[in-house]
Amino acid sequence: MAGTANDKRTIFGWAMYDWANSAYITIAGAVIAPFFTGGIVPDEGYSVFGVVMSGETLWAAVVSIGAFVLFLVMPVLGAVADFSGAKRKFLRAFAVTGGVVMILMTLIPSGSVAFFLGAFLITNLAFVAANVMYDGLLVDITDDDTIDTVSSRGYAYGYVGGGLYLLLALQLITLSEGAGSVTGLETDTAVRIAIAGAGVWWIAFTWFALGRMQIHEAVTAVGEGTWKDYARVGFSRTISIGKQLTKMRHLMIFVIAFMLFNDGTQTVINISGAYARETLNLELKTIATAFLIVQFIAFVGALAFGALANRIGPKNAILVSLVGWSAITIGGFSLPEGDATAFLALAATIGLVLGGTQALSRSLYGTMIPEEASAEFFGFFSVFSKFSAIFGPLIFAVVSFQTGSGRPAILSILFFFVAGGILLWRVDVDAARESRSSFDLEHVAKM
């Protein structure tokens, strides 16, 4: 867009939104999940329709439900982002909503399990919805020569911002422990302040970021611009791309493989805090420290796996990372209860493979899709990345409920890495790239 692309102030503002929302990402896993299992759910569990469930079972279930809801709304949000010309406005609305609910969440007393889970679900939906708009703005502020660099800058700002806030929160919680609390606060109060502070951080830096974005967004007519119109177009485009995949066999195999191993990855990330608190009986301070380690090592891991990909190819590098994930799953199953050192070492390993798996999967996919329809294919990729996050947490919830322990539940996630790796091994990358010539995007009506 004229006057917008590659403007330094606008790019800085755009990247700062990743700084803003990363406080939510780190706090959700490092603090909210273990606080829920250890401070909100009663020791005897919580009854749902007469069935008593543990905290980690409930957490896994709500993560799965949230992923399913996101899968349903992603096509609509994608259409809004592409056609509304109001991505910036929607970004602000969703971010503020998520931040405010996050602050209000801290007022929910212990034992109010349903209210707490409902509030978390809203914040998670708002976070993803805002991110859809944020990602959509990238094409408005860059050109083909700068988009990769700017996208990477956003990730870098996010790692630093999220890590910095988690470090501050960890300090507050640590200084508030025990009878000799330096802050004069009880641990429960300090944790609630840390959660509320993440909401304030999210809102404040969103305002700062948007104030620096001077963006002229393109508007494309979609009927009368109602949510119904956006829903029709969004789902039509998703179905259209799905049909195209049947003509691109190896790309389709990659997408299925990604759905499997991404499900495992997202399950480990979303469940590890609750698992560490309830099954491993670790302190919240230890869990938060582990997430801090993951946050910073993931940046190094992305660079290391990028270098590895240059030597052995991105597909083989991802396969190496999946071997690492499999080892992590087995290690998580075997961790002794209360062993903080072993848990922190496992967190460092997660950070190393996390950055590589995420970065290389996206870049490899990008080399196998038609350039003239990259936006549509990445939209499809986003939709099914949310779909793939449903089943891992669901299986974890079912297994932990049936066995009464999170250990066999965490081991069950091994299936996703093994199955995903086997399918990825069968992908012929060169054939996938050659199949781009068979692409013919069906016309999607925008009435």
GIDA-V528371 format. One record per residue. RES is the residue in one letter. PHI is phi in radians with two decimals (NA if undefined). PSI is psi in whole degrees, 0 to 359 (none if undefined). OMEGA is omega in degrees with one decimal (* if undefined). Layout:
res=<RES RES>
phi=<PHI PHI>
psi=<PSI PSI>
omega=<OMEGA OMEGA>
This chain:
res=<M A G T A N D K R T I F G W A M Y D W A N S A Y I T I A G A V I A P F F T G G I V P D E G Y S V F G V V M S G E T L W A A V V S I G A F V L F L V M P V L G A V A D F S G A K R K F L R A F A V T G G V V M I L M T L I P S G S V A F F L G A F L I T N L A F V A A N V M Y D G L L V D I T D D D T I D T V S S R G Y A Y G Y V G G G L Y L L L A L Q L I T L S E G A G S V T G L E T D T A V R I A I A G A G V W W I A F T W F A L G R M Q I H E A V T A V G E G T W K D Y A R V G F S R T I S I G K Q L T K M R H L M I F V I A F M L F N D G T Q T V I N I S G A Y A R E T L N L E L K T I A T A F L I V Q F I A F V G A L A F G A L A N R I G P K N A I L V S L V G W S A I T I G G F S L P E G D A T A F L A L A A T I G L V L G G T Q A L S R S L Y G T M I P E E A S A E F F G F F S V F S K F S A I F G P L I F A V V S F Q T G S G R P A I L S I L F F F V A G G I L L W R V D V D A A R E S R S S F D L E H V A K M>
phi=<NA -0.97 1.38 -1.97 -1.03 1.16 -1.27 -1.08 -1.14 -1.17 -1.11 -1.06 -1.08 -1.07 -1.13 -1.19 -1.18 -1.13 -1.03 -1.16 -1.44 -1.22 -1.10 -1.13 -1.02 -1.23 -1.21 -1.03 -1.45 -1.44 -2.13 -1.12 -1.07 -1.19 -1.13 -1.11 -1.25 -1.76 -2.14 -1.79 -1.37 -1.07 -1.03 -1.45 1.65 -2.32 -1.52 -2.09 0.92 1.48 -1.87 -1.44 -2.13 -1.37 -1.11 -1.22 -1.16 -1.09 -1.10 -1.07 -1.15 -1.26 -1.10 -1.14 -1.08 -1.08 -1.11 -1.16 -1.08 -1.11 -1.04 -1.27 -1.65 -1.00 -1.04 -1.17 -1.09 -1.09 -1.15 -1.05 -1.10 -1.36 -2.02 -1.30 1.25 -2.29 -1.06 -1.09 -1.14 -1.17 -1.01 -1.07 -1.11 -1.21 -1.13 -1.13 -1.03 -1.07 -1.15 -1.14 -1.13 -1.10 -1.15 -1.15 -0.99 -1.27 -1.55 -1.32 -1.31 -1.02 1.69 -1.52 -1.12 -1.09 -1.12 -1.15 -1.13 -1.10 -1.14 -1.10 -1.07 -1.13 -1.11 -1.18 -1.11 -1.15 -1.06 -1.17 -1.06 -1.13 -1.17 -1.07 -1.17 -1.06 -1.08 -1.13 -1.25 -1.02 -1.27 -1.44 -1.99 -2.33 -2.22 -1.08 -1.43 -2.01 -1.10 -1.14 -1.13 -1.18 -1.05 -1.13 -1.10 -1.06 -1.03 -1.08 -1.07 -1.14 -1.04 -1.23 -1.09 -1.13 -1.16 -1.11 -1.15 -1.09 -1.09 -1.11 -1.12 -1.11 -1.09 -1.06 -1.17 -1.11 -1.30 -1.91 -1.56 1.33 -1.18 -1.67 -0.97 -1.20 -1.45 1.42 -1.79 -1.35 -1.02 -1.00 -1.17 -1.10 -1.12 -1.12 -1.13 -1.10 -1.17 -1.09 -1.07 -1.13 -1.13 -1.12 -0.99 -1.02 -1.18 -1.09 -1.32 -1.12 -1.09 -1.07 -1.14 -1.15 -1.16 -1.83 -1.64 -1.83 -2.17 -1.84 -1.51 -1.32 -2.04 -2.08 -1.12 -2.25 0.99 -1.67 1.31 -1.49 -1.08 -1.11 -1.12 -1.10 -1.09 -1.09 -1.17 -1.07 -1.22 -1.11 -1.15 -1.10 -1.12 -1.07 -1.15 -1.01 -1.15 -1.11 -1.10 -1.15 -1.60 -2.21 -0.97 -1.27 -1.15 -1.12 -1.08 -1.08 -1.05 -1.14 -1.06 -1.06 -1.02 -1.24 -1.28 -1.20 -1.05 -1.12 -1.05 -1.14 -1.14 -1.05 -1.11 -1.36 -1.74 -1.03 -1.12 -1.16 -1.10 -1.13 -1.29 -1.56 -1.48 -1.54 1.00 -1.66 -1.29 -1.04 -1.07 -1.14 -1.13 -1.11 -1.09 -1.08 -1.17 -1.14 -1.08 -1.02 -1.00 -1.49 -1.25 -1.04 -1.12 -1.14 -1.07 -1.08 -1.19 -1.13 -1.26 -1.10 -1.16 -1.10 -1.09 -1.15 -1.57 -2.05 1.66 -1.13 -1.09 -1.16 -1.15 -1.12 -1.06 -1.08 -1.11 -1.23 -1.08 -1.09 -1.09 -1.10 -1.12 -1.11 -1.07 -1.14 -1.10 -1.09 -1.13 -1.58 -1.03 -1.17 -1.12 1.42 -1.54 -1.18 -1.09 -1.13 -1.16 -1.17 -1.14 -1.13 -1.08 -1.09 -1.15 -1.05 -1.04 -1.11 -1.48 -1.07 -1.04 -1.17 -1.08 -1.18 -1.15 -1.28 -1.10 -1.16 -1.25 -1.12 -1.01 -1.11 -1.45 -1.90 -1.83 -1.11 -1.06 -1.28 -2.34 -1.09 -1.09 -1.10 -1.22 -1.25 -1.09 -1.06 -1.03 -1.14 -1.04 -1.43 -1.23 -1.29 -1.07 -1.23 -1.61 -1.49 -1.40 -1.04 -1.06 -1.14 -1.11 -1.01 -1.08 -1.15 -1.15 -1.15 -1.21 -1.22 -1.67 1.33 -2.57 -1.42 -1.14 -1.12 -1.18 -1.21 -1.19 -1.11 -1.21 -0.96 -0.95 -1.15 -1.28 -1.19 -1.13 -1.10 -1.15 -1.10 -1.17 -1.08 -1.05 -1.46 -1.31 -1.66 -1.09 -1.09 -1.15 -1.11 -1.21 -1.19 -1.25 -1.07 -1.19 -1.51 -1.22 -2.62 -1.08 -1.15 -1.15 -1.90 -1.15 -2.14 -1.36>
psi=<135 132 359 314 130 20 123 319 319 318 319 315 317 313 328 340 327 323 319 310 347 340 322 315 311 319 325 313 320 331 309 314 307 329 322 312 328 341 340 314 131 157 328 1 186 134 125 111 42 358 122 127 150 168 317 330 314 317 315 321 317 329 318 316 317 319 322 317 318 322 322 324 345 316 323 313 322 319 320 315 322 326 343 329 16 32 320 317 316 323 312 316 315 319 316 318 312 317 318 315 326 320 314 332 329 348 353 124 162 140 341 68 312 317 319 315 322 318 318 320 319 315 322 318 319 321 311 318 317 322 327 316 320 312 322 332 341 320 342 341 1 177 185 333 339 352 320 317 316 319 317 324 321 314 316 314 322 316 317 313 313 320 320 315 319 323 317 317 319 321 315 315 318 318 354 12 145 180 331 42 124 324 344 8 151 157 317 317 319 320 317 322 320 320 313 321 326 323 318 315 313 311 312 313 337 315 317 314 311 331 344 358 112 96 131 101 142 143 128 128 129 89 231 8 23 164 328 318 316 321 316 314 317 313 325 317 320 316 320 315 321 320 322 328 332 340 354 77 311 329 321 319 319 316 317 318 315 317 322 304 335 326 316 316 311 326 314 316 313 333 340 322 314 320 317 323 314 315 316 350 44 154 152 325 319 318 316 321 320 317 328 319 314 317 315 324 333 325 315 320 320 318 319 316 333 317 321 320 326 335 316 0 149 323 313 325 321 320 322 317 326 328 319 316 321 318 323 317 314 320 319 322 324 351 132 146 132 4 93 322 315 323 320 324 320 322 320 321 320 314 321 314 335 309 319 314 313 311 315 327 316 317 322 316 319 333 352 358 156 129 324 353 33 322 315 316 324 329 316 318 318 317 312 346 328 321 321 348 10 312 326 306 326 314 319 314 316 313 317 326 316 324 343 14 147 347 306 333 316 328 330 338 342 326 318 322 319 311 317 320 319 316 318 322 331 352 127 102 318 319 323 320 324 330 352 335 342 358 136 89 122 147 129 118 140 56 none>
omega=<-175.7 176.3 -177.0 -174.3 173.4 173.3 -172.5 -179.6 179.8 178.9 176.5 178.6 179.9 -179.3 -179.4 175.5 175.6 173.2 -176.4 -171.7 -178.4 174.0 176.9 -176.5 -176.0 -178.2 -179.1 -178.4 -172.5 -173.3 -173.8 -177.5 178.6 176.5 178.8 -176.6 -176.0 -175.2 -179.0 -179.9 177.4 -178.5 -178.0 -178.6 -176.6 -176.4 175.1 -176.7 176.6 179.6 -178.6 -179.3 176.6 -179.6 -178.1 175.4 178.6 -178.8 179.2 -178.9 -177.7 174.3 178.5 178.5 179.4 178.7 179.4 177.8 179.4 177.5 -179.2 -173.7 -177.5 178.7 179.7 179.7 178.1 178.1 177.4 -178.4 -175.8 -168.6 -169.6 -172.3 -177.4 -177.7 -178.9 179.6 179.6 177.2 179.1 -176.9 -178.8 -179.2 179.4 178.0 179.3 -179.2 -179.7 179.8 177.1 177.0 -179.4 179.3 -176.0 178.7 -178.6 -175.7 175.8 -178.9 179.7 -171.1 -175.9 179.9 -178.3 179.2 177.7 179.5 179.0 180.0 179.1 -179.3 -179.3 177.3 179.7 178.9 -178.3 179.8 177.9 -179.8 176.3 178.8 179.3 178.2 -179.6 179.8 -176.3 -178.0 179.5 -173.5 -177.8 168.0 -175.8 -177.0 -173.9 -170.8 -179.3 -179.2 -179.0 178.1 178.9 178.4 177.1 177.0 -178.0 178.4 -179.3 178.3 -177.9 -178.5 179.6 179.0 179.5 -179.1 179.6 177.5 178.0 179.7 179.7 177.3 179.4 -178.3 -179.2 -178.4 -178.1 -177.2 170.6 -176.7 -178.9 -177.4 -179.4 -176.9 -175.3 -179.6 169.2 -177.8 179.8 179.5 179.6 178.7 179.6 177.3 179.1 178.5 179.5 179.7 177.1 175.9 177.9 177.9 -178.9 -177.7 -174.8 -178.4 171.9 178.4 177.7 -176.8 -177.2 178.6 -180.0 179.6 173.4 -169.8 173.1 -174.7 177.0 178.0 176.6 -177.2 175.1 -177.0 178.6 178.4 178.8 177.7 177.8 179.1 179.1 179.2 -178.9 -179.4 -178.5 -179.8 178.5 179.7 179.3 178.5 -179.5 179.2 177.5 177.9 -179.9 -178.4 179.9 177.8 -175.2 -166.8 -174.9 173.7 178.6 177.8 178.6 -179.2 179.0 177.8 179.1 179.4 -179.1 -175.2 174.5 175.7 177.7 179.7 -178.2 178.8 178.9 -178.6 -173.3 -173.6 -170.9 179.7 178.9 179.1 -179.3 -178.2 -171.7 -176.7 -177.8 176.6 178.9 179.4 -179.5 178.7 178.8 -179.5 179.1 177.6 178.7 179.1 176.3 177.1 178.8 -175.3 -175.4 -179.8 178.2 177.8 178.2 -179.6 179.0 179.3 -178.5 -179.9 173.7 177.5 177.9 179.4 177.5 -178.7 -172.4 -179.8 -176.3 -179.9 -179.3 178.3 176.9 178.1 175.9 179.8 -179.7 172.1 177.1 178.5 178.6 177.9 178.4 179.6 178.5 177.9 178.1 177.5 -172.8 -175.3 176.1 177.7 176.3 -178.0 -176.3 -177.7 179.7 179.7 178.8 176.8 177.6 177.8 178.3 177.8 177.0 179.4 -178.4 -176.0 -177.6 -178.4 -179.9 -177.7 -176.7 -175.4 -176.1 177.9 -179.7 -177.2 178.3 176.5 -178.2 179.4 -176.2 -177.5 179.3 -178.0 -176.1 179.5 -176.0 -179.5 -179.7 -177.7 177.0 173.3 176.1 179.2 179.5 179.7 -174.8 170.7 174.9 178.0 -176.7 -179.3 -177.0 -163.5 178.4 177.1 179.5 178.1 177.0 -178.8 -178.0 -177.7 -179.5 178.0 -176.7 -176.5 -177.8 -178.6 177.3 -175.8 176.5 179.1 179.4 178.5 -179.4 -179.7 178.5 -179.3 -175.4 179.3 -179.5 -178.8 178.3 179.5 179.5 179.1 179.4 178.7 -178.7 -178.8 173.0 -173.5 -179.9 178.7 178.6 -179.9 178.2 -176.8 178.6 -179.5 179.8 -176.6 177.1 -176.2 178.7 179.5 177.6 -178.7 178.8 -176.5 *>
